[in-house]
């Protein structure tokens, strides 16, 4: 007889709940004030705890932001699971994922925050140090998107001759924060309009019946030489 999964203790549950409150407060303040204008003191005050208690969970503001990024990826995975479980074609499900991602991530405030975060050298260093961890967290959403493209190929929705990694690269490339910052913040386009046009371009580009230029061995060799 299989043993029951041990339940977390009261202390562990309280720690987890407090950590969630800290992350929620940090997310709110970062959006309201920006990265540089938000301090650990501000986050502690928003939660109603001491600064020292925040440091018991996160050693620095950079570590806290890294935790927020990981949390965001896990939330994206949960959203994907809901969409994949619902009825619909692979194309409809991919479009639904794009729409859901755009609803929160692509606001002007969040675009400006993402830009500030990735320009911060200390945070960039923390992200580099944790590249393997983020790669592991990101692996499952990547697998789900790849499976949808494969399913779409089998159903005749997508071009079977286009390599799936190319399709996946196009999909995530459309969600690049840098590109969206230019379109939404600088060009003042709405996120709905951006997603609608990019989705149309993506699905039109990978539709069956498209022609792929033939790449000769000579051109590959020349490209390697130039590189």
N, C-alpha and C positions, 0 to 999 in steps of 0.2 A: 504493500500500500504506500503510495507516494506521500511524502510528508508535506504538510501545508507550508506555503510560503510565509516566512517570518514577517510579522507586521512591524513597521518602524515604531520605535519607542516614542513616548510623548515628547521627550527632549528633541529627538530627531525631527518630528513633525513641526515643532515650534521653530526649530532652526530653519527648516525649509520654508515655512510661511514667512518668517522674518526676511529671508533672502529674497523671496518673491516681492515683498513690499519694497525692499531696497531697489531692486531692479525696476519695478514699476515707477517708483519716484524718480530714479535716475533718467529713465526714458522720457518722462514728462518734462523734467527740468532741462534736459538736453535739447528738446524740441522748443521749449519756451525761450531759453536763454542762449543756447549754443554751447559748444564744448568748452571754450575758454572762460566763459562767464559762469560756469557751473562748478561749484566746489563740493568736496565731501561734506563740509559743514552744511551746505544748502540741502544736500540729499538727506543727511541725518535729521535736519530740522523738519523736512517734509514728512518723514516717516514718524518722527517723534521719538527718536532714540539718540544716543550719544555718538559722536564721531568715532570713538573707540570701538563701539559695537559694529559700525560699518566696516572698520578695518579688520575685525574678527572674521568677516566674510570675504572681503576683497582687500588685497594688500595695497592697491593704488587705484586711482581713477582710471588708468589705462586698463588694469585688470578687470575692473567693473564693466568697461565698455566691451572688452573681449567677451565677457560673459553675456552681455546683451546681444552681441552678434551671434553667438552660439545659440542663444535662446530663440532668436529670430529664425535661424535655419530650422530648428526643431518645430517651431510653429508652422513654417512653410510646409514641412513634411506632413504635419497633421492635416493641414488644408488640402494637400494633395491626396491624402488618404480618403478624405470625405468626397472629393471630386471623382476619384477613381471608382469609388463604391457606388456612385450614382449612375443612372442610365445615360447613354450618350455615345457618340462616335469618338474615336481618338482625336479627330480635329476639334470637335466640340469641347472635349475635356481639356485639350491644350489651350484653347482660347479661354476657357473658364479659369485655368491656372493663371494665365497672363492677366486676366481681369482682376482676380483676387489679389495678386501681387501688386498690381498698380493701385489698388484702393487705399493702401496705407503707405507703401514705400515711395510713391511718386509725387507726394505733395511737395510744394515748393520748400516748405520748412525742412522736410526730411532730406530733400536734395542738398540744401545748403549745409545741413548738419553732416551728411555723408562726405561732402567735399572737405569740410573743416577737419573731420576726423582723419581722413586719409592724407591730409597735408601735415599732420602732427608727427614729427619724427619719433617721439617716444612711443606713441601708439603704433606707428608703423613697425618699430622694432619689436614690440610685443606680439604683433600679428605675425611677423616673420618667425619669431621664436616658436609660435604655436601653429605653424603651418601644417604640421602633421595632424594635430588634433582637429583643426578645421577641415582638413582633407577627409578625415574619417567621418566627421559629422555630415559633410557635404555629399559623401558617397551614395547614401540612400536616395536623396532627391534626384541625383544624377541617374541612378539606375531606373527610377520610376519614369523619368522623362524619356530615356532611351527605349524602355519597354513600350511606351505609348507610340513612339515613332515606328517601332517594329510592327506593332499591331496595325497601325495605319497603312504601312506598306502591304501587309498581308491582306488587308481589306480593300486594297486598290485605291485608297485615298491619297497616298503619297508615292512619289517616284521610287520604284524599287531599286533603281540603279544609283541613286544618290546615297553615299555611305551614311549610315546612321550617326557616326560621330560628327559629320559635317552638319547634319540637321540639328543635333544637340548644341553644337557650337553657335549656330545661327540663333537658336532659341535663347540661350543665355546671353549672347552678345547683344540682343535687342534690349535686355534688361540692364545694360551697363549703366551704373550711376553717373559716370562722366557724360555719356551721350544724353541721358535724360535730363541732367542738369542744364545742358545747353538748350535742349528743346523746350523744357518747362520753365526754367528760371530765366534764361536769356531771351528766348524767342517767345515767351509768354503763351505757349500752347497749353491747352488743357490735357491732363493725363489721359482722359477718355479718347480724345482725338488722336493723340500719339499712339496709344495702344491699338486703336482701330486701324490706322494706316499701316503700322508695322506688322500687325497680324495679317493684313491683306497681302502685304509684300512677301511675308514668310510663306504663307500657304500657297500663293500663286507660284512662288519660286520652286517649291518642292512638289507641285502637282504632277501627276503622271503625264507623260508625253513631252516633257521638256527635253531639249537637246543639250548634251554636255560636250564641250570641245574635246577633241581627241588630243591627248598629251603624248607626244612622241618621246622616245628614249633620248633623242638628241636634245630636245628642249629641256628635259629633266637634267641632263648632264650639264647643259649651259647654265641652268639656274643654280646648280650646285657649285659650279666654278665661280659665278658672280658672288655667291654668298661667302 
